[in-house]
Amino acid sequence: MRVEVLYLGGGENVVIGELAEAADGRIFFEYHQEWLARGTELSPVYLPNSLQGSVTTPTPEFGPLFGLFADSLPDWWGEQMMKSYFGDKGIPWNRVTALQKLACAGGHAMGALGYEPPLSGGTFREELTVEVAELVSNAHSFIHGETGEMLPGLLRSGLSPGGAQPKVLLGFNDDFSESVAGGGRLPEGYERWLLKFDLDPEYELGREEYAYSLMARSAGIRMAETHLLNGAEGSCHFLSKRFDRPGDSRRHIHTYSGLTHTLVRNGLEYGELMDLTRVLTGSEAEVEEVFLRACFNVLAGNEDDHGKNHAFLMEPDGTWIVSPAYDLTRTSNPLVSGMRAASVNGKSVNVGRADLKRLGESQSVRHIDHTIERVLEAINDWPRWAEQAGLSPHRTEQVREEMPGTGA
């Protein structure tokens, strides 16, 4: 199977290169010369423009794809939707290849990349569009309380205890009273939001994540716009604006995991993330943004700060910045190992203020104490953010007691 990789940023539709699967299962990629002539580096660590000819990943333990393309694969929830799609066609999931998954994502992948099987018709994407349209219709009814039923089987198939929240990309009008599928062109006045469904209001996940977004913004962290949408039977859905899809444009985004071929289960080291930020962005201000997030994640108890939850965004001129923060909420023991996903100076347990200060000093960060104090001030104002989010007093106090930074 062969798949063309497209660059869809800034309204363009340009072929970057081609992916092909060999008989032994390895996947090769080759840049088109026309793309190389532009000089834009989409993945400078493992897939720089200097690579010649058809190449395969040098890190098969990361997976069959270069990280540039692995970033386009769906997360846990999106994978459940794909499983349903292929299962309906009688294709066992263990027979579905990485290229088929990319082709299924088509033009709806994260960021500015798209994938086009060289077929005249009947692509995965065309057939999936019908399924997504039905999902959006049912989602709209669900979030506006027009039905007491749960979402259809396509949505329910992804649920499991402790699993990722089901989510969908939607376009909303300015007062959130109307929604449409968020993958294609939007009606005038609509914007793209990622909606995480609150299917079990008892746990207050939507309200909690919204409160965390308010707290992070107060600490000075670069955040996407967030919103809460009340639904049926006490549900409250969390929305974050898609920063890689402004208007009808698209922006290239690359996660730390994809850039460095780091598996999520292997975590990351904040010092290495800051080193990469310095090289990629050339900006000490961006390095300090990462340090600020390290302080927040440690002191606010977000231990799920793995390589897919840190990303870089390409500016229109080809330079890089740290993307707005996302997936900031209280988590513990994400790797089922008793350790946080991102270590600080090699420490993954009992990380505290002294460790953060040492990290900042090792990276020559300015205003270390001020940064830590600003984060602590935001964290100790937790009851305010929880009240704004409508979090129950019981859960408010429970989270406050779990955050390492409260009372510090």
Secondary structure, DSSP 8 states (H G I E B T S, - for coil): -EEEEEE-GGG--EEEEEEEE-TTS-EEEEE-HHHHTTT--S-TTTS-TT--SSEE-S-GGG-SS-HHHHTTS--HHHHHHHHHHHHHTT--GGG--HHHHHHHHGGGSSTTEEEE-S-SS--HHHHHHHHHHHHHHHHHHHHTTS-SS---HHHHTT--TT----EEEEEE-TTSS-EEESSS---TT-EEEEEE--S-GGG-HHHHHHHHHHHHHHTT--B--EEEEE-GGG-EEEEEE-TT--TT----EEEHHHHHT--GGG-EEHHHHHHHHHHHH--HHHHHHHHHHHHHHHHHTB----GGG-EEEE-TTS-EEE--B---S-B--TTSSSS-SEEBTTB-SS--HHHHHHHHHHTT-SSHHHHHHHHHHHHTTHHHHHHHHT--HHHHHHHHHH-TTTT-
